[in-house]
């Protein structure tokens, strides 16, 4: 997206009116939250956290060969 498009204000169902970049940032933070939530649930059940978006303590990141 161009800087102009990212800076343009967008209406969110009449509740908010922010620049598009704010919504992109919120989506990123929201997905990070859910990854943390998933790992907390897995650990509390005794499971191992898979390397979903990169390495984890149970499955360290390895570069492809």
mmCIF file of the N, C-alpha and C atoms, coordinates in Angstrom:
data_MODEL
# 
_entry.id   MODEL 
# 
loop_
_atom_site.group_PDB 
_atom_site.id 
_atom_site.type_symbol 
_atom_site.label_atom_id 
_atom_site.label_alt_id 
_atom_site.label_comp_id 
_atom_site.label_asym_id 
_atom_site.label_entity_id 
_atom_site.label_seq_id 
_atom_site.pdbx_PDB_ins_code 
_atom_site.Cartn_x 
_atom_site.Cartn_y 
_atom_site.Cartn_z 
_atom_site.occupancy 
_atom_site.B_iso_or_equiv 
_atom_site.pdbx_formal_charge 
_atom_site.auth_seq_id 
_atom_site.auth_comp_id 
_atom_site.auth_asym_id 
_atom_site.auth_atom_id 
_atom_site.pdbx_PDB_model_num 
ATOM 1   N N  . UNK A 1 1  ? 0.834   -1.178  0.000  1.00 0.00 ? 1  UNK A N  1 
ATOM 2   C CA . UNK A 1 1  ? 0.000   0.000   0.000  1.00 0.00 ? 1  UNK A CA 1 
ATOM 3   C C  . UNK A 1 1  ? 0.879   1.242   0.000  1.00 0.00 ? 1  UNK A C  1 
ATOM 4   N N  . UNK A 1 2  ? 0.390   2.245   -0.614 1.00 0.00 ? 2  UNK A N  1 
ATOM 5   C CA . UNK A 1 2  ? 1.116   3.512   -0.609 1.00 0.00 ? 2  UNK A CA 1 
ATOM 6   C C  . UNK A 1 2  ? 0.957   4.197   0.749  1.00 0.00 ? 2  UNK A C  1 
ATOM 7   N N  . UNK A 1 3  ? 1.841   5.126   1.007  1.00 0.00 ? 3  UNK A N  1 
ATOM 8   C CA . UNK A 1 3  ? 1.743   5.894   2.247  1.00 0.00 ? 3  UNK A CA 1 
ATOM 9   C C  . UNK A 1 3  ? 0.432   6.648   2.345  1.00 0.00 ? 3  UNK A C  1 
ATOM 10  N N  . UNK A 1 4  ? -0.041  7.136   1.191  1.00 0.00 ? 4  UNK A N  1 
ATOM 11  C CA . UNK A 1 4  ? -1.324  7.848   1.164  1.00 0.00 ? 4  UNK A CA 1 
ATOM 12  C C  . UNK A 1 4  ? -2.472  6.932   1.570  1.00 0.00 ? 4  UNK A C  1 
ATOM 13  N N  . UNK A 1 5  ? -2.456  5.700   1.040  1.00 0.00 ? 5  UNK A N  1 
ATOM 14  C CA . UNK A 1 5  ? -3.524  4.743   1.370  1.00 0.00 ? 5  UNK A CA 1 
ATOM 15  C C  . UNK A 1 5  ? -3.466  4.346   2.841  1.00 0.00 ? 5  UNK A C  1 
ATOM 16  N N  . UNK A 1 6  ? -2.257  4.163   3.373  1.00 0.00 ? 6  UNK A N  1 
ATOM 17  C CA . UNK A 1 6  ? -2.113  3.803   4.786  1.00 0.00 ? 6  UNK A CA 1 
ATOM 18  C C  . UNK A 1 6  ? -2.546  4.934   5.712  1.00 0.00 ? 6  UNK A C  1 
ATOM 19  N N  . UNK A 1 7  ? -2.377  6.158   5.266  1.00 0.00 ? 7  UNK A N  1 
ATOM 20  C CA . UNK A 1 7  ? -2.740  7.315   6.093  1.00 0.00 ? 7  UNK A CA 1 
ATOM 21  C C  . UNK A 1 7  ? -4.211  7.695   5.962  1.00 0.00 ? 7  UNK A C  1 
ATOM 22  N N  . UNK A 1 8  ? -4.903  7.152   4.960  1.00 0.00 ? 8  UNK A N  1 
ATOM 23  C CA . UNK A 1 8  ? -6.307  7.531   4.770  1.00 0.00 ? 8  UNK A CA 1 
ATOM 24  C C  . UNK A 1 8  ? -7.174  6.929   5.874  1.00 0.00 ? 8  UNK A C  1 
ATOM 25  N N  . UNK A 1 9  ? -8.109  7.725   6.339  1.00 0.00 ? 9  UNK A N  1 
ATOM 26  C CA . UNK A 1 9  ? -8.977  7.284   7.435  1.00 0.00 ? 9  UNK A CA 1 
ATOM 27  C C  . UNK A 1 9  ? -10.005 6.288   6.941  1.00 0.00 ? 9  UNK A C  1 
ATOM 28  N N  . UNK A 1 10 ? -10.248 5.271   7.756  1.00 0.00 ? 10 UNK A N  1 
ATOM 29  C CA . UNK A 1 10 ? -11.216 4.214   7.435  1.00 0.00 ? 10 UNK A CA 1 
ATOM 30  C C  . UNK A 1 10 ? -12.219 4.088   8.575  1.00 0.00 ? 10 UNK A C  1 
ATOM 31  N N  . UNK A 1 11 ? -13.455 3.887   8.206  1.00 0.00 ? 11 UNK A N  1 
ATOM 32  C CA . UNK A 1 11 ? -14.523 3.720   9.189  1.00 0.00 ? 11 UNK A CA 1 
ATOM 33  C C  . UNK A 1 11 ? -14.649 2.238   9.520  1.00 0.00 ? 11 UNK A C  1 
ATOM 34  N N  . UNK A 1 12 ? -14.714 1.920   10.804 1.00 0.00 ? 12 UNK A N  1 
ATOM 35  C CA . UNK A 1 12 ? -14.847 0.542   11.268 1.00 0.00 ? 12 UNK A CA 1 
ATOM 36  C C  . UNK A 1 12 ? -16.237 0.356   11.869 1.00 0.00 ? 12 UNK A C  1 
ATOM 37  N N  . UNK A 1 13 ? -17.199 0.036   11.027 1.00 0.00 ? 13 UNK A N  1 
ATOM 38  C CA . UNK A 1 13 ? -18.587 -0.224  11.428 1.00 0.00 ? 13 UNK A CA 1 
ATOM 39  C C  . UNK A 1 13 ? -19.186 0.884   12.288 1.00 0.00 ? 13 UNK A C  1 
ATOM 40  N N  . UNK A 1 14 ? -18.773 2.109   12.040 1.00 0.00 ? 14 UNK A N  1 
ATOM 41  C CA . UNK A 1 14 ? -19.320 3.245   12.767 1.00 0.00 ? 14 UNK A CA 1 
ATOM 42  C C  . UNK A 1 14 ? -18.775 3.414   14.173 1.00 0.00 ? 14 UNK A C  1 
ATOM 43  N N  . UNK A 1 15 ? -17.901 2.503   14.623 1.00 0.00 ? 15 UNK A N  1 
ATOM 44  C CA . UNK A 1 15 ? -17.370 2.586   15.977 1.00 0.00 ? 15 UNK A CA 1 
ATOM 45  C C  . UNK A 1 15 ? -16.091 3.397   16.052 1.00 0.00 ? 15 UNK A C  1 
ATOM 46  N N  . UNK A 1 16 ? -15.222 3.258   15.046 1.00 0.00 ? 16 UNK A N  1 
ATOM 47  C CA . UNK A 1 16 ? -13.935 3.945   15.030 1.00 0.00 ? 16 UNK A CA 1 
ATOM 48  C C  . UNK A 1 16 ? -13.716 4.560   13.660 1.00 0.00 ? 16 UNK A C  1 
ATOM 49  N N  . UNK A 1 17 ? -12.848 5.540   13.626 1.00 0.00 ? 17 UNK A N  1 
ATOM 50  C CA . UNK A 1 17 ? -12.451 6.161   12.372 1.00 0.00 ? 17 UNK A CA 1 
ATOM 51  C C  . UNK A 1 17 ? -10.955 6.463   12.472 1.00 0.00 ? 17 UNK A C  1 
ATOM 52  N N  . UNK A 1 18 ? -10.114 5.478   12.113 1.00 0.00 ? 18 UNK A N  1 
ATOM 53  C CA . UNK A 1 18 ? -8.664  5.585   12.222 1.00 0.00 ? 18 UNK A CA 1 
ATOM 54  C C  . UNK A 1 18 ? -8.011  5.429   10.866 1.00 0.00 ? 18 UNK A C  1 
ATOM 55  N N  . UNK A 1 19 ? -6.729  5.819   10.750 1.00 0.00 ? 19 UNK A N  1 
ATOM 56  C CA . UNK A 1 19 ? -5.986  5.547   9.515  1.00 0.00 ? 19 UNK A CA 1 
ATOM 57  C C  . UNK A 1 19 ? -5.850  4.034   9.304  1.00 0.00 ? 19 UNK A C  1 
ATOM 58  N N  . UNK A 1 20 ? -5.745  3.613   8.063  1.00 0.00 ? 20 UNK A N  1 
ATOM 59  C CA . UNK A 1 20 ? -5.668  2.189   7.730  1.00 0.00 ? 20 UNK A CA 1 
ATOM 60  C C  . UNK A 1 20 ? -4.507  1.499   8.443  1.00 0.00 ? 20 UNK A C  1 
ATOM 61  N N  . UNK A 1 21 ? -3.394  2.192   8.638  1.00 0.00 ? 21 UNK A N  1 
ATOM 62  C CA . UNK A 1 21 ? -2.228  1.586   9.281  1.00 0.00 ? 21 UNK A CA 1 
ATOM 63  C C  . UNK A 1 21 ? -2.536  1.158   10.718 1.00 0.00 ? 21 UNK A C  1 
ATOM 64  N N  . UNK A 1 22 ? -3.437  1.836   11.394 1.00 0.00 ? 22 UNK A N  1 
ATOM 65  C CA . UNK A 1 22 ? -3.820  1.463   12.762 1.00 0.00 ? 22 UNK A CA 1 
ATOM 66  C C  . UNK A 1 22 ? -4.483  0.092   12.769 1.00 0.00 ? 22 UNK A C  1 
ATOM 67  N N  . UNK A 1 23 ? -5.338  -0.171  11.790 1.00 0.00 ? 23 UNK A N  1 
ATOM 68  C CA . UNK A 1 23 ? -6.011  -1.464  11.715 1.00 0.00 ? 23 UNK A CA 1 
ATOM 69  C C  . UNK A 1 23 ? -5.041  -2.584  11.374 1.00 0.00 ? 23 UNK A C  1 
ATOM 70  N N  . UNK A 1 24 ? -4.057  -2.307  10.518 1.00 0.00 ? 24 UNK A N  1 
ATOM 71  C CA . UNK A 1 24 ? -3.043  -3.315  10.205 1.00 0.00 ? 24 UNK A CA 1 
ATOM 72  C C  . UNK A 1 24 ? -2.218  -3.652  11.443 1.00 0.00 ? 24 UNK A C  1 
ATOM 73  N N  . UNK A 1 25 ? -1.856  -2.638  12.205 1.00 0.00 ? 25 UNK A N  1 
ATOM 74  C CA . UNK A 1 25 ? -1.111  -2.863  13.439 1.00 0.00 ? 25 UNK A CA 1 
ATOM 75  C C  . UNK A 1 25 ? -1.951  -3.657  14.444 1.00 0.00 ? 25 UNK A C  1 
ATOM 76  N N  . UNK A 1 26 ? -3.219  -3.329  14.557 1.00 0.00 ? 26 UNK A N  1 
ATOM 77  C CA . UNK A 1 26 ? -4.103  -4.056  15.474 1.00 0.00 ? 26 UNK A CA 1 
ATOM 78  C C  . UNK A 1 26 ? -4.201  -5.533  15.076 1.00 0.00 ? 26 UNK A C  1 
ATOM 79  N N  . UNK A 1 27 ? -4.320  -5.820  13.790 1.00 0.00 ? 27 UNK A N  1 
ATOM 80  C CA . UNK A 1 27 ? -4.405  -7.211  13.331 1.00 0.00 ? 27 UNK A CA 1 
ATOM 81  C C  . UNK A 1 27 ? -3.137  -7.978  13.691 1.00 0.00 ? 27 UNK A C  1 
ATOM 82  N N  . UNK A 1 28 ? -1.986  -7.332  13.566 1.00 0.00 ? 28 UNK A N  1 
ATOM 83  C CA . UNK A 1 28 ? -0.720  -7.971  13.919 1.00 0.00 ? 28 UNK A CA 1 
ATOM 84  C C  . UNK A 1 28 ? -0.663  -8.272  15.413 1.00 0.00 ? 28 UNK A C  1 
ATOM 85  N N  . UNK A 1 29 ? -0.978  -7.295  16.230 1.00 0.00 ? 29 UNK A N  1 
ATOM 86  C CA . UNK A 1 29 ? -0.953  -7.478  17.689 1.00 0.00 ? 29 UNK A CA 1 
ATOM 87  C C  . UNK A 1 29 ? -1.972  -8.532  18.113 1.00 0.00 ? 29 UNK A C  1 
ATOM 88  N N  . UNK A 1 30 ? -3.133  -8.545  17.474 1.00 0.00 ? 30 UNK A N  1 
ATOM 89  C CA . UNK A 1 30 ? -4.182  -9.504  17.810 1.00 0.00 ? 30 UNK A CA 1 
ATOM 90  C C  . UNK A 1 30 ? -3.727  -10.942 17.515 1.00 0.00 ? 30 UNK A C  1 
ATOM 91  N N  . UNK A 1 31 ? -3.042  -11.150 16.393 1.00 0.00 ? 31 UNK A N  1 
ATOM 92  C CA . UNK A 1 31 ? -2.561  -12.497 16.082 1.00 0.00 ? 31 UNK A CA 1 
ATOM 93  C C  . UNK A 1 31 ? -1.470  -12.933 17.059 1.00 0.00 ? 31 UNK A C  1 
ATOM 94  N N  . UNK A 1 32 ? -0.629  -11.990 17.497 1.00 0.00 ? 32 UNK A N  1 
ATOM 95  C CA . UNK A 1 32 ? 0.390   -12.306 18.508 1.00 0.00 ? 32 UNK A CA 1 
ATOM 96  C C  . UNK A 1 32 ? -0.281  -12.717 19.811 1.00 0.00 ? 32 UNK A C  1 
ATOM 97  N N  . UNK A 1 33 ? -1.340  -12.021 20.189 1.00 0.00 ? 33 UNK A N  1 
ATOM 98  C CA . UNK A 1 33 ? -2.092  -12.360 21.399 1.00 0.00 ? 33 UNK A CA 1 
ATOM 99  C C  . UNK A 1 33 ? -2.616  -13.792 21.335 1.00 0.00 ? 33 UNK A C  1 
ATOM 100 N N  . UNK A 1 34 ? -3.195  -14.163 20.202 1.00 0.00 ? 34 UNK A N  1 
ATOM 101 C CA . UNK A 1 34 ? -3.765  -15.502 20.098 1.00 0.00 ? 34 UNK A CA 1 
ATOM 102 C C  . UNK A 1 34 ? -2.691  -16.585 20.065 1.00 0.00 ? 34 UNK A C  1 
ATOM 103 N N  . UNK A 1 35 ? -1.520  -16.280 19.542 1.00 0.00 ? 35 UNK A N  1 
ATOM 104 C CA . UNK A 1 35 ? -0.432  -17.253 19.596 1.00 0.00 ? 35 UNK A CA 1 
ATOM 105 C C  . UNK A 1 35 ? -0.021  -17.481 21.049 1.00 0.00 ? 35 UNK A C  1 
ATOM 106 N N  . UNK A 1 36 ? 0.076   -16.412 21.824 1.00 0.00 ? 36 UNK A N  1 
ATOM 107 C CA . UNK A 1 36 ? 0.404   -16.540 23.244 1.00 0.00 ? 36 UNK A CA 1 
ATOM 108 C C  . UNK A 1 36 ? -0.673  -17.282 24.008 1.00 0.00 ? 36 UNK A C  1 
ATOM 109 N N  . UNK A 1 37 ? -1.917  -17.021 23.665 1.00 0.00 ? 37 UNK A N  1 
ATOM 110 C CA . UNK A 1 37 ? -3.034  -17.707 24.320 1.00 0.00 ? 37 UNK A CA 1 
ATOM 111 C C  . UNK A 1 37 ? -2.976  -19.206 24.030 1.00 0.00 ? 37 UNK A C  1 
ATOM 112 N N  . UNK A 1 38 ? -2.728  -19.567 22.774 1.00 0.00 ? 38 UNK A N  1 
ATOM 113 C CA . UNK A 1 38 ? -2.624  -20.973 22.388 1.00 0.00 ? 38 UNK A CA 1 
ATOM 114 C C  . UNK A 1 38 ? -1.479  -21.655 23.120 1.00 0.00 ? 38 UNK A C  1 
ATOM 115 N N  . UNK A 1 39 ? -0.322  -21.001 23.193 1.00 0.00 ? 39 UNK A N  1 
ATOM 116 C CA . UNK A 1 39 ? 0.816   -21.626 23.859 1.00 0.00 ? 39 UNK A CA 1 
ATOM 117 C C  . UNK A 1 39 ? 0.556   -21.797 25.359 1.00 0.00 ? 39 UNK A C  1 
ATOM 118 N N  . UNK A 1 40 ? -0.146  -20.836 25.976 1.00 0.00 ? 40 UNK A N  1 
ATOM 119 C CA . UNK A 1 40 ? -0.466  -20.965 27.404 1.00 0.00 ? 40 UNK A CA 1 
ATOM 120 C C  . UNK A 1 40 ? -1.399  -22.147 27.648 1.00 0.00 ? 40 UNK A C  1 
ATOM 121 N N  . UNK A 1 41 ? -2.390  -22.325 26.782 1.00 0.00 ? 41 UNK A N  1 
ATOM 122 C CA . UNK A 1 41 ? -3.302  -23.461 26.925 1.00 0.00 ? 41 UNK A CA 1 
ATOM 123 C C  . UNK A 1 41 ? -2.576  -24.785 26.709 1.00 0.00 ? 41 UNK A C  1 
ATOM 124 N N  . UNK A 1 42 ? -1.725  -24.842 25.715 1.00 0.00 ? 42 UNK A N  1 
ATOM 125 C CA . UNK A 1 42 ? -0.987  -26.078 25.445 1.00 0.00 ? 42 UNK A CA 1 
ATOM 126 C C  . UNK A 1 42 ? -0.085  -26.442 26.618 1.00 0.00 ? 42 UNK A C  1 
ATOM 127 N N  . UNK A 1 43 ? 0.650   -25.461 27.132 1.00 0.00 ? 43 UNK A N  1 
ATOM 128 C CA . UNK A 1 43 ? 1.565   -25.729 28.252 1.00 0.00 ? 43 UNK A CA 1 
ATOM 129 C C  . UNK A 1 43 ? 0.804   -26.164 29.506 1.00 0.00 ? 43 UNK A C  1 
ATOM 130 N N  . UNK A 1 44 ? -0.329  -25.534 29.782 1.00 0.00 ? 44 UNK A N  1 
ATOM 131 C CA . UNK A 1 44 ? -1.075  -25.891 30.995 1.00 0.00 ? 44 UNK A CA 1 
ATOM 132 C C  . UNK A 1 44 ? -1.662  -27.301 30.909 1.00 0.00 ? 44 UNK A C  1 
ATOM 133 N N  . UNK A 1 45 ? -1.822  -27.818 29.684 1.00 0.00 ? 45 UNK A N  1 
ATOM 134 C CA . UNK A 1 45 ? -2.309  -29.186 29.510 1.00 0.00 ? 45 UNK A CA 1 
ATOM 135 C C  . UNK A 1 45 ? -1.166  -30.187 29.376 1.00 0.00 ? 45 UNK A C  1 
ATOM 136 N N  . UNK A 1 46 ? 0.069   -29.708 29.554 1.00 0.00 ? 46 UNK A N  1 
ATOM 137 C CA . UNK A 1 46 ? 1.222   -30.592 29.484 1.00 0.00 ? 46 UNK A CA 1 
ATOM 138 C C  . UNK A 1 46 ? 1.728   -30.828 28.074 1.00 0.00 ? 46 UNK A C  1 
ATOM 139 N N  . UNK A 1 47 ? 1.213   -30.094 27.113 1.00 0.00 ? 47 UNK A N  1 
ATOM 140 C CA . UNK A 1 47 ? 1.638   -30.277 25.727 1.00 0.00 ? 47 UNK A CA 1 
ATOM 141 C C  . UNK A 1 47 ? 2.871   -29.467 25.395 1.00 0.00 ? 47 UNK A C  1 
ATOM 142 N N  . UNK A 1 48 ? 3.400   -29.715 24.218 1.00 0.00 ? 48 UNK A N  1 
ATOM 143 C CA . UNK A 1 48 ? 4.547   -28.961 23.737 1.00 0.00 ? 48 UNK A CA 1 
ATOM 144 C C  . UNK A 1 48 ? 4.074   -27.922 22.740 1.00 0.00 ? 48 UNK A C  1 
ATOM 145 N N  . UNK A 1 49 ? 4.717   -26.772 22.763 1.00 0.00 ? 49 UNK A N  1 
ATOM 146 C CA . UNK A 1 49 ? 4.344   -25.679 21.870 1.00 0.00 ? 49 UNK A CA 1 
ATOM 147 C C  . UNK A 1 49 ? 5.080   -25.865 20.546 1.00 0.00 ? 49 UNK A C  1 
ATOM 148 N N  . UNK A 1 50 ? 4.343   -26.031 19.454 1.00 0.00 ? 50 UNK A N  1 
ATOM 149 C CA . UNK A 1 50 ? 5.006   -26.217 18.159 1.00 0.00 ? 50 UNK A CA 1 
ATOM 150 C C  . UNK A 1 50 ? 5.567   -24.903 17.628 1.00 0.00 ? 50 UNK A C  1 
ATOM 151 N N  . UNK A 1 51 ? 6.446   -25.010 16.676 1.00 0.00 ? 51 UNK A N  1 
ATOM 152 C CA . UNK A 1 51 ? 7.015   -23.805 16.059 1.00 0.00 ? 51 UNK A CA 1 
ATOM 153 C C  . UNK A 1 51 ? 6.070   -23.326 14.970 1.00 0.00 ? 51 UNK A C  1 
ATOM 154 N N  . UNK A 1 52 ? 5.041   -22.592 15.381 1.00 0.00 ? 52 UNK A N  1 
ATOM 155 C CA . UNK A 1 52 ? 3.993   -22.152 14.461 1.00 0.00 ? 52 UNK A CA 1 
ATOM 156 C C  . UNK A 1 52 ? 4.498   -21.025 13.566 1.00 0.00 ? 52 UNK A C  1 
ATOM 157 N N  . UNK A 1 53 ? 5.014   -19.961 14.150 1.00 0.00 ? 53 UNK A N  1 
ATOM 158 C CA . UNK A 1 53 ? 5.472   -18.795 13.391 1.00 0.00 ? 53 UNK A CA 1 
ATOM 159 C C  . UNK A 1 53 ? 6.966   -18.576 13.584 1.00 0.00 ? 53 UNK A C  1 
ATOM 160 N N  . UNK A 1 54 ? 7.684   -19.597 13.882 1.00 0.00 ? 54 UNK A N  1 
ATOM 161 C CA . UNK A 1 54 ? 9.112   -19.505 14.201 1.00 0.00 ? 54 UNK A CA 1 
ATOM 162 C C  . UNK A 1 54 ? 9.391   -20.487 15.314 1.00 0.00 ? 54 UNK A C  1 
ATOM 163 N N  . UNK A 1 55 ? 10.542  -20.416 15.892 1.00 0.00 ? 55 UNK A N  1 
ATOM 164 C CA . UNK A 1 55 ? 10.914  -21.371 16.929 1.00 0.00 ? 55 UNK A CA 1 
ATOM 165 C C  . UNK A 1 55 ? 10.160  -21.181 18.229 1.00 0.00 ? 55 UNK A C  1 
ATOM 166 N N  . UNK A 1 56 ? 10.161  -22.222 19.038 1.00 0.00 ? 56 UNK A N  1 
ATOM 167 C CA . UNK A 1 56 ? 9.614   -22.157 20.395 1.00 0.00 ? 56 UNK A CA 1 
ATOM 168 C C  . UNK A 1 56 ? 10.619  -22.845 21.309 1.00 0.00 ? 56 UNK A C  1 
ATOM 169 N N  . UNK A 1 57 ? 10.374  -22.829 22.601 1.00 0.00 ? 57 UNK A N  1 
ATOM 170 C CA . UNK A 1 57 ? 11.283  -23.502 23.532 1.00 0.00 ? 57 UNK A CA 1 
ATOM 171 C C  . UNK A 1 57 ? 11.281  -25.010 23.296 1.00 0.00 ? 57 UNK A C  1 
ATOM 172 N N  . UNK A 1 58 ? 10.173  -25.546 22.801 1.00 0.00 ? 58 UNK A N  1 
ATOM 173 C CA . UNK A 1 58 ? 10.078  -26.981 22.564 1.00 0.00 ? 58 UNK A CA 1 
ATOM 174 C C  . UNK A 1 58 ? 10.605  -27.396 21.193 1.00 0.00 ? 58 UNK A C  1 
ATOM 175 N N  . UNK A 1 59 ? 10.460  -26.528 20.211 1.00 0.00 ? 59 UNK A N  1 
ATOM 176 C CA . UNK A 1 59 ? 10.944  -26.790 18.857 1.00 0.00 ? 59 UNK A CA 1 
ATOM 177 C C  . UNK A 1 59 ? 11.714  -25.564 18.370 1.00 0.00 ? 59 UNK A C  1 
ATOM 178 N N  . UNK A 1 60 ? 13.038  -25.508 18.631 1.00 0.00 ? 60 UNK A N  1 
ATOM 179 C CA . UNK A 1 60 ? 13.804  -24.337 18.207 1.00 0.00 ? 60 UNK A CA 1 
ATOM 180 C C  . UNK A 1 60 ? 13.784  -24.159 16.685 1.00 0.00 ? 60 UNK A C  1 
ATOM 181 N N  . UNK A 1 61 ? 13.922  -22.923 16.255 1.00 0.00 ? 61 UNK A N  1 
ATOM 182 C CA . UNK A 1 61 ? 13.940  -22.598 14.828 1.00 0.00 ? 61 UNK A CA 1 
ATOM 183 C C  . UNK A 1 61 ? 15.171  -23.203 14.181 1.00 0.00 ? 61 UNK A C  1 
ATOM 184 N N  . UNK A 1 62 ? 14.976  -23.824 13.018 1.00 0.00 ? 62 UNK A N  1 
ATOM 185 C CA . UNK A 1 62 ? 16.107  -24.363 12.260 1.00 0.00 ? 62 UNK A CA 1 
ATOM 186 C C  . UNK A 1 62 ? 16.000  -23.843 10.833 1.00 0.00 ? 62 UNK A C  1 
ATOM 187 N N  . UNK A 1 63 ? 17.119  -23.388 10.318 1.00 0.00 ? 63 UNK A N  1 
ATOM 188 C CA . UNK A 1 63 ? 17.165  -22.896 8.944  1.00 0.00 ? 63 UNK A CA 1 
ATOM 189 C C  . UNK A 1 63 ? 16.968  -24.074 7.979  1.00 0.00 ? 63 UNK A C  1 
ATOM 190 N N  . UNK A 1 64 ? 16.180  -23.882 6.924  1.00 0.00 ? 64 UNK A N  1 
ATOM 191 C CA . UNK A 1 64 ? 16.030  -24.957 5.938  1.00 0.00 ? 64 UNK A CA 1 
ATOM 192 C C  . UNK A 1 64 ? 17.371  -25.232 5.247  1.00 0.00 ? 64 UNK A C  1 
ATOM 193 N N  . UNK A 1 65 ? 17.574  -26.492 4.883  1.00 0.00 ? 65 UNK A N  1 
ATOM 194 C CA . UNK A 1 65 ? 18.861  -26.830 4.244  1.00 0.00 ? 65 UNK A CA 1 
ATOM 195 C C  . UNK A 1 65 ? 18.880  -26.542 2.772  1.00 0.00 ? 65 UNK A C  1 
# 
